[in-house]
């Protein structure tokens, strides 16, 4: 009889069901209030269902990337500020791709590292952090991987009273069988079944993060700097620049060539770029910052970083323009940090002529124009090859030059 009692399974009581309804309403209101104070996080939170449960297997909260499950009894003991933090905490686990970044690391330390990373983001975003949440100023601005490396050395320990706020492995929680317990039928996470599913879920959240950032850019006010840095770090170039430029320049140019020292980051892919003998890869990139392109500028900057990070030796002349040249400077592969901090403002019309006039003074090896194409270009092509890089809905402004669309996977 005692053994049977030890393994008894109970359903949530009527009181528990009433509490679930109350907390669902409270958390939905918390999420709605975030739209005013923290619209970026709130817009991401709208991608997830809020599901209250009363279940012994989930003492706090957790997410499967599609839903936020939270124990109603746990949330009932929390302040309104804590509830908002916990909801946002689950959202940012999804947004930061923690599903796919563990890669065999120790689960306990990885969970702590992820919580430190998320909680630093949220303490800046919400201006609040629960007293029992993991937070340490020594880990500010570090990635979960960097934090994990420190924790794994055994020299860094969580402060007394601080712990992970949630359950990270919902599969393990779901299959837990120990003693008398309450099992809620509403607790049914849909965790990724395979590594491929996990990667797919992580990629879908990366795309959501970028899309919400673009949507947020259309609203009044600027995206806070700490969130902008996160989005820029997660955003990746869509174009395989080593491969594309090798094809482009080989097609356009003749003459004796030697192979540039290949990038260590890409040599495993077998990608090499030929250049004229004795020279660096020298490119000129014109970035359109006119009003019609402002939503595309983050993507354009990602492509610039893609070019600089794809080669060991590159000299890139960057011309920023609208109806006139706004800036004209030379960047090298050492200047990636400058792109991470670069803020490009504009908003005027577009005129390609100042770009080609600037290039006429010093003819480039090749010109890459990042634009939506909404302007007239010279009727006569220049003596150097030109590549128009357009958003998916952009149109080439000329009948000369090569064209690539950023969402064209065949590029």
C-alpha positions in Angstrom: 0.0 0.0 0.0 2.8 2.4 0.9 4.7 1.6 -2.4 1.5 2.3 -4.3 1.1 5.6 -2.5 4.8 6.5 -3.2 4.1 6.3 -7.0 0.7 7.9 -6.9 -0.1 10.3 -9.8 -2.6 13.1 -9.2 -4.2 15.6 -11.6 -4.3 19.3 -10.8 -7.1 20.2 -8.3 -10.0 22.5 -9.0 -8.1 25.1 -7.0 -5.1 24.6 -9.2 -7.2 24.9 -12.4 -8.6 28.2 -11.1 -5.1 29.4 -10.3 -3.9 28.5 -13.8 -6.7 30.7 -15.3 -5.7 33.6 -13.1 -2.0 33.3 -13.9 -2.6 32.9 -17.6 -4.5 36.2 -17.6 -1.9 37.9 -15.4 1.0 36.7 -17.7 -0.9 37.8 -20.9 -1.3 41.2 -19.3 2.4 41.3 -18.4 3.3 40.5 -22.0 0.9 43.2 -23.3 2.4 45.8 -21.0 5.9 44.9 -22.3 4.8 46.2 -25.7 5.0 49.7 -24.4 8.2 49.5 -22.3 10.1 46.7 -24.1 8.5 46.4 -27.5 11.4 44.3 -29.0 11.2 41.6 -26.4 7.4 41.7 -26.4 7.2 41.2 -30.2 9.4 38.1 -29.8 7.2 36.9 -26.9 4.2 37.1 -29.1 5.7 34.2 -31.1 5.2 31.8 -28.1 2.1 30.4 -26.5 1.8 31.0 -22.7 0.7 27.7 -21.1 0.2 27.6 -17.3 0.5 24.2 -15.6 0.5 22.7 -12.2 2.9 19.8 -12.5 5.5 18.4 -10.2 7.9 17.8 -13.1 8.0 21.5 -13.9 8.6 23.4 -10.6 9.4 26.7 -12.4 9.2 27.4 -16.1 10.6 26.3 -19.4 10.3 26.5 -23.2 10.4 24.2 -26.1 10.8 27.0 -28.6 7.1 27.1 -29.4 5.5 27.5 -26.0 6.4 28.9 -22.6 5.3 26.5 -19.9 5.2 27.9 -16.4 4.1 26.4 -13.0 1.2 28.6 -11.9 2.1 28.0 -8.2 5.6 29.3 -8.9 4.4 32.3 -10.8 1.8 33.1 -8.1 4.6 33.7 -5.6 6.4 36.1 -7.9 6.1 39.9 -8.2 4.8 41.4 -11.5 8.3 42.5 -12.3 9.6 39.0 -11.7 6.9 37.5 -13.9 7.8 39.8 -16.8 11.4 38.9 -16.4 10.7 35.1 -16.4 8.6 35.4 -19.6 11.3 37.4 -21.3 13.9 35.0 -19.9 12.3 32.1 -21.8 12.0 34.3 -25.0 15.7 35.1 -25.0 16.7 31.4 -24.6 14.9 30.9 -27.9 16.2 34.1 -29.5 19.8 33.3 -28.6 19.6 29.8 -30.0 20.5 28.0 -26.8 18.8 24.9 -28.2 21.6 24.2 -30.7 24.7 25.8 -29.0 25.3 23.2 -26.2 27.2 20.9 -28.5 28.0 18.2 -25.9 28.9 20.6 -23.1 28.1 19.6 -19.5 24.3 20.3 -19.1 24.5 21.9 -15.6 27.3 24.3 -16.5 25.8 25.1 -19.9 22.4 25.9 -18.3 24.1 28.2 -15.9 26.1 29.9 -18.7 23.0 30.4 -20.7 21.1 32.0 -17.8 24.0 34.4 -17.1 24.0 35.4 -20.8 20.2 35.9 -20.9 20.0 37.6 -17.5 22.6 40.2 -18.4 20.6 41.1 -21.5 17.3 41.4 -19.5 18.7 43.3 -16.6 19.7 46.0 -19.2 16.4 45.7 -21.1 14.0 45.5 -18.1 16.0 47.4 -15.5 15.2 44.5 -13.1 16.6 41.1 -12.2 15.1 38.7 -9.6 17.4 38.3 -6.6 17.6 34.5 -7.0 18.5 34.7 -10.7 22.1 34.1 -11.9 23.9 37.5 -12.4 27.5 38.4 -12.1 29.1 41.6 -13.4 32.2 39.6 -14.3 30.2 37.9 -17.1 28.7 41.1 -18.6 28.9 41.2 -22.4 30.3 37.6 -22.6 28.7 34.9 -24.7 27.4 31.7 -23.1 30.4 29.9 -24.6 32.8 32.3 -23.0 31.0 32.1 -19.6 30.9 28.3 -19.8 34.7 28.2 -20.3 35.2 30.1 -17.1 32.7 28.0 -15.2 34.3 24.9 -16.5 37.7 25.9 -15.0 36.0 25.6 -11.6 37.2 29.0 -10.4 33.8 30.8 -10.8 30.9 29.8 -8.6 27.3 31.2 -8.5 26.6 33.6 -5.7 24.8 32.2 -2.7 21.1 32.2 -3.2 21.3 32.4 -7.0 20.3 29.5 -9.3 18.9 28.8 -12.7 15.4 30.2 -13.1 13.9 27.5 -15.2 14.0 23.9 -16.5 16.1 23.7 -19.7 15.7 20.0 -20.5 11.9 19.5 -20.8 12.3 16.0 -22.3 14.0 14.8 -19.1 11.4 16.6 -17.0 8.6 15.0 -18.9 9.9 11.5 -18.3 10.6 12.0 -14.6 9.1 9.3 -12.4 9.7 9.8 -8.7 7.2 9.5 -5.8 3.8 11.1 -5.5 3.4 13.7 -8.1 0.9 16.0 -9.8 0.8 15.5 -13.6 -0.8 18.2 -15.7 -2.1 17.1 -19.2 -1.4 20.6 -20.4 2.4 20.0 -19.9 3.2 18.5 -23.3 6.4 20.1 -24.7 7.3 19.6 -28.4 11.1 19.4 -28.1 13.1 18.8 -31.2 13.4 15.1 -31.9 16.7 15.2 -33.8 19.8 17.4 -34.1 18.5 18.5 -37.5 15.2 19.6 -35.9 17.1 21.4 -33.3 19.2 23.3 -35.9 16.0 24.1 -37.8 14.3 25.5 -34.7 17.4 27.6 -33.9 17.5 28.9 -37.5 13.8 29.8 -37.4 14.4 31.9 -34.3 17.4 33.6 -35.8 15.2 34.6 -38.7 12.5 35.8 -36.3 15.0 37.9 -34.4 16.2 39.6 -37.5 12.6 40.1 -38.8 11.5 41.7 -35.5 14.5 43.9 -35.5 13.6 45.2 -39.0 10.0 45.6 -37.9 11.1 47.4 -34.7 13.3 49.8 -36.8 10.1 51.1 -38.5 8.6 52.2 -35.1 9.5 55.4 -33.3 12.7 55.4 -31.3 15.9 53.5 -31.8 16.5 49.9 -30.9 18.6 50.0 -27.6 22.3 49.6 -28.2 22.7 46.4 -26.3 19.9 44.7 -28.4 21.3 46.2 -31.6 24.7 44.5 -30.9 23.0 41.2 -30.3 21.0 41.3 -33.5 24.2 42.4 -35.5 26.1 39.5 -33.9 23.4 36.9 -34.8 22.8 38.3 -38.3 25.0 36.4 -40.8 25.8 37.4 -44.4 23.6 35.6 -46.9 26.2 35.6 -49.7 29.1 33.1 -49.8 31.5 35.9 -50.7 34.7 33.9 -51.3 32.9 31.7 -53.8 31.0 34.5 -55.5 33.9 36.9 -55.9 36.1 34.1 -57.2 33.6 33.4 -59.9 32.9 37.1 -60.6 36.5 38.1 -60.9 37.6 35.1 -62.9 34.9 35.8 -65.4 35.6 39.5 -65.6 39.4 39.6 -65.6 42.3 38.0 -67.5 46.0 38.1 -66.8 48.4 36.3 -64.6 47.1 35.4 -61.2 48.4 33.9 -58.0 46.3 32.5 -55.1 45.8 34.7 -52.1 46.6 33.1 -48.7 43.2 31.4 -48.0 41.1 32.4 -45.0 41.6 29.9 -42.1 37.9 30.2 -41.4 37.0 28.9 -44.9 39.8 26.7 -46.0 37.9 23.6 -45.0 35.3 24.5 -47.6 37.9 24.5 -50.4 37.3 28.1 -51.3 40.2 30.2 -52.7 40.2 33.6 -54.4 42.6 34.4 -57.2 44.0 37.9 -57.5 46.4 39.6 -59.9 50.0 38.6 -59.2 51.6 40.5 -56.3 48.4 42.4 -55.3 45.8 42.3 -52.4 42.2 41.7 -53.1 41.1 45.3 -53.6 37.4 46.1 -53.9 35.2 49.1 -53.8 31.8 48.8 -52.2 29.1 51.5 -52.5 26.4 51.4 -49.8 23.1 53.1 -50.5 21.7 54.8 -47.4 18.8 56.6 -49.1 15.4 56.6 -47.4 14.1 53.7 -49.4 17.1 51.6 -48.3 17.2 52.3 -44.5 15.5 49.0 -43.6 18.0 47.1 -45.8 21.1 48.8 -44.3 21.5 46.1 -41.5 21.6 43.4 -44.2 24.0 45.4 -46.2 26.3 45.8 -43.2 26.1 42.0 -42.6 27.3 41.5 -46.2 30.2 44.0 -45.6 31.3 41.9 -42.6 31.0 38.8 -44.7 33.4 40.2 -47.3 36.0 41.4 -44.7 35.8 38.1 -42.7 36.1 35.8 -45.7 39.6 36.8 -46.7 43.0 37.2 -44.9 44.1 40.0 -47.2 41.6 42.5 -48.4 41.4 46.2 -48.9 37.8 47.5 -49.1 37.0 51.1 -50.1 33.6 51.9 -48.7 31.6 54.7 -50.2 28.3 55.5 -48.4 26.0 57.6 -50.6 22.5 58.8 -51.2 22.3 61.8 -53.6 25.9 62.5 -52.8 28.9 60.7 -51.3 28.4 60.8 -47.5 31.7 59.1 -46.6 34.6 57.5 -48.4 37.1 55.4 -46.4 39.2 52.3 -46.7 38.6 49.2 -44.5 40.7 46.1 -44.1 40.0 42.7 -42.5 41.2 44.3 -39.2 38.3 46.7 -39.2 35.4 44.2 -38.4 35.0 45.8 -35.0 34.3 49.2 -36.6 31.4 47.7 -38.6 29.9 46.3 -35.4 29.8 49.9 -34.1 29.0 51.6 -37.3 25.7 53.6 -37.3 24.7 54.7 -40.8 22.0 57.4 -41.1 20.5 58.9 -44.2 17.0 59.2 -45.6 17.4 61.2 -48.8 17.0 60.3 -52.4 19.4 58.2 -54.5 21.8 59.1 -57.3 24.4 56.6 -58.5 26.4 59.2 -60.5 28.5 60.5 -57.5 29.6 57.0 -56.9 30.9 56.5 -60.4 32.4 59.9 -60.4 34.4 59.1 -57.2 35.5 55.8 -58.8 36.6 57.6 -62.0 39.4 59.2 -60.0 40.8 55.9 -58.9 39.5 53.0 -61.0 38.6 49.9 -58.7 39.4 46.3 -59.4 35.7 45.7 -59.0 32.7 47.7 -57.7 30.0 46.2 -55.6 26.9 48.3 -55.1 24.5 47.5 -52.2 21.2 49.1 -53.1 17.5 48.6 -53.7 18.1 49.9 -57.3 15.5 52.7 -57.0 17.4 55.3 -59.0 18.9 55.9 -62.5 22.4 54.8 -63.3 24.7 55.8 -66.1 23.7 54.4 -69.5 27.3 53.5 -70.3 29.0 50.8 -68.2 32.4 51.7 -66.6 35.6 50.0 -67.6 35.7 48.0 -64.4 33.2 45.1 -63.5 30.2 46.1 -61.4 28.1 43.8 -59.2 24.6 45.0 -58.1 23.6 43.4 -54.8 19.8 43.9 -54.3 17.2 42.9 -51.7 14.8 40.2 -52.8 12.4 42.7 -54.2 15.0 45.0 -55.7 15.4 45.7 -59.4 18.6 46.3 -61.3 18.8 50.0 -62.4 20.8 49.0 -65.5 21.1 46.5 -68.3 24.8 46.1 -67.6 26.7 44.6 -64.7 26.0 41.4 -62.8 23.1 41.1 -60.4 22.6 39.1 -57.2 19.6 39.2 -54.8 20.3 38.7 -51.1 17.6 36.1 -50.7 18.7 34.2 -53.9 20.2 31.0 -52.5 21.5 30.1 -55.8 23.9 33.0 -55.7 
